[in-house]
Amino acid sequence: MKAIILAGGNGSRLYPLTQVSSKQLQAVFDKPMIYYPITVLIAAGIREICLISTPQDLPRFQQLLGDGRRWGINLEYREQARPEGIAQAFLIAEDFINGDSVVLMLGDNIFSGSDDFPRAICQLQRGATIFAYHVSDPERYGVVEFDRHGRALSLEEKPENPKSGFAVPGIYIYDAQVVEIARALKPSQRGELEITEVNLEYMRRNQLRVHRLSRGFAWLDAGTSTALQEASAYIEAIERRQGIKIGCPEEAALVRRFISIEQFEALLSTMPNCEYRSYLATVAAEARRLGG
């Protein structure tokens, strides 16, 4: 299984912040936004990740993240010259996918609270898996309608009159058919290759699974200034209350054994004295206490 993080777009909803740096490089409490999707993917056991962004922002991501080796992963980069829809990611990264199954994750989506994604990734054999999460403003998203038995009946992209309150979050799991499906898409009225159309094609093939996320799960879309502030406040509250960090790729890599405790400690030694390093030092000490 491979993964794509789509971190492109103009970031117009975050203007003027995005005049300074990419949306996905903005801070969500104490970490760059891009750390959160990377951590989810590492926790799900994925080592090969392709990040797609604009030509002007890619060098900044490369400076921050490098090749991923320090976290035990392989990071590749691809340019999205113009934002032409989420499904465009499969065409841009076709050579990276190279016939494998793939997770697509939007770089401005933050998830916390369960192991739903790792389990769904392990269970995928053929077709596609998407997720459903109850929200108060479903008209902003792709919306899935269920029958009384919990089966998906329909999918609509940003409907004026949503048929349900269940939105589709920005993480999708597909088998290798997704490239062929994306290639056959026609641009929508918005001029974009819609991810909902990809999901509808899997539904027509009777190969779409919709997994409802539990009530204890948190999904934050940090695409606007208000949502970015709310996401930061949420992350801060959870971290202060529980004494753990959300969106920490170093810790996820250690837990997944992508890196050893020795590599973790060597990575720690390269960091300046700061709260982030202090937290990782407690993680290292606990790992040593438990036998590395």
Secondary structure as GFF3:
##gff-version 3
##sequence-region A 1 292
A	DSSP	beta_strand	2	6	.	.	.	ID=ss1
A	DSSP	three_ten_helix	12	14	.	.	.	ID=ss2
A	DSSP	three_ten_helix	17	19	.	.	.	ID=ss3
A	DSSP	three_ten_helix	23	25	.	.	.	ID=ss4
A	DSSP	beta_strand	27	28	.	.	.	ID=ss5
A	DSSP	beta_strand	31	32	.	.	.	ID=ss6
A	DSSP	alpha_helix	35	43	.	.	.	ID=ss7
A	DSSP	beta_strand	48	53	.	.	.	ID=ss8
A	DSSP	alpha_helix	58	65	.	.	.	ID=ss9
A	DSSP	three_ten_helix	69	71	.	.	.	ID=ss10
A	DSSP	beta_strand	74	79	.	.	.	ID=ss11
A	DSSP	alpha_helix	88	92	.	.	.	ID=ss12
A	DSSP	alpha_helix	94	97	.	.	.	ID=ss13
A	DSSP	beta_strand	102	106	.	.	.	ID=ss14
A	DSSP	beta_strand	109	112	.	.	.	ID=ss15
A	DSSP	alpha_helix	116	123	.	.	.	ID=ss16
A	DSSP	beta_strand	128	134	.	.	.	ID=ss17
A	DSSP	three_ten_helix	138	140	.	.	.	ID=ss18
A	DSSP	beta_strand	142	146	.	.	.	ID=ss19
A	DSSP	beta_strand	152	157	.	.	.	ID=ss20
A	DSSP	beta_strand	166	167	.	.	.	ID=ss21
A	DSSP	beta_strand	171	174	.	.	.	ID=ss22
A	DSSP	alpha_helix	177	183	.	.	.	ID=ss23
A	DSSP	alpha_helix	195	204	.	.	.	ID=ss24
A	DSSP	beta_strand	208	212	.	.	.	ID=ss25
A	DSSP	beta_strand	218	221	.	.	.	ID=ss26
A	DSSP	alpha_helix	225	242	.	.	.	ID=ss27
A	DSSP	alpha_helix	249	255	.	.	.	ID=ss28
A	DSSP	alpha_helix	261	269	.	.	.	ID=ss29
A	DSSP	alpha_helix	275	289	.	.	.	ID=ss30
###
